[in-house]
Amino acid sequence: MVTPELLDYIKGAKQRGVGDDAIRGVLTKNGWKQTDIEEAYNLTPKEIFATEPPPTSRQFLSEKNSPPKETISQRMNLAPAQPRKSRWKGLLITLIILLLLAGGAVFGYYNFSEYFDFHPEKKIFQSVFNLAEVTGATADGFLLVKSEGTDVKISVEGAFFKPAVNQFKETGKVILDVFYTPPATFEPSDVAPSPIQLTVSLDTRILDNVLYLRLDPVSSLGDLGKMGFDTLKGQWIKVPLKEAEELSKEKVLPEADKFAPLSNEDVDAINKKYANVDRLIIDKKGKETLNGESTSYYVFHLNPEMRSFLKELLDESLVKKGASAQDTTDANTKFDESFASLLDHKVEMWIAKDGLPRKITFEATVKSPATEFSESKESQVNSEASFKDFNKDITVDAPLESKTFDEILQTIFASPTVPISATSSPTMTGSTTIPASTTSSPTL
């Protein structure tokens, strides 16, 4: 059935210059019968009137639905159909909105990810691994141990640079502060013991595989100074690194020789075994500004699984060294005792956007086991380390004057402050002859 709307649409389409085939195609897709379309064409006058988009054929299939009373000509004040280029304009606006949303998501991820970070443990471990890989840094920190009657503090500051193997240089300072109050004997006739206090300040340099040490004049050595060690103040001692390492293994850390260093691959293989295990308990996380730099801030403590992880590292090191069964048993026993002595602890870490830590602190209460010489007691342990200027070269100059360790020993024992036994034989030390007592036999 031909309706006024059908006639108006054909008139409007022809006014806009639309071809007959296109008009017929649109009407057919909208449900109009071909006979109605052709009849409408025959009834269309040659005058052109404004129209609107084609109505559907279902709109007037029912006799109850009457056509609107307004004619198309009365609606000429309505906005005409948008030209095709407006579709591109709408698409462009949509793309801009999507880009803004994507950009906002990226910005939010990099600036606020710590608030939505569900795997901070991975970030913390990766930060530690990254620190082990740097070729240089400036660092400072301290270790403080306080227990009943004893305070020991080691402070360190300096910088190092290691661009390649056997190309290590370092400059820094190490300060050891000790305060010790001997226990009272509770005897009425005894004099109260005097506290022992000393400060040892060492300047250090490493260059061309040689370690240089100097006792800073500000050092306060107490009774050690009376034994001739004050004569070392201001003098540089030079020790080849190889000799220093051997001396450290023999005298300072003899147990260290039982372990082999682990490669990055060794550590990574064990670390992957714990990829889906929580080794840390995160107590707090957020964002803090440290020295003007934005950092991710974490507070955490170790989970029992961390003990298992560290023990695997220990065992792997023993295996690589070829340690004996007894050494392996002793090492594991000491490891278990160390963890058992850790009563309470807390770790804080500040990690910058480059994935490197800027500061690490550690607080703990440690209970030492009783021995045949002492009772069990608790100690408070605090440590702090700060890092900056990563992978930057440093300038280190060798001292103009330095002495070997043997020359320094000769200086100490040639001092007139060193007491000599009345029954001992005279000896020659350096250029100073120590006079013999009247009861001793002279040696030639």
Summary of the structure (lengths in Angstrom):
residues: 444
radius of gyration: 43.2
end to end distance: 143.9
largest distance: 151.7
contacts: 1106
relative contact order: 0.10
helix: 37%
strand: 29%
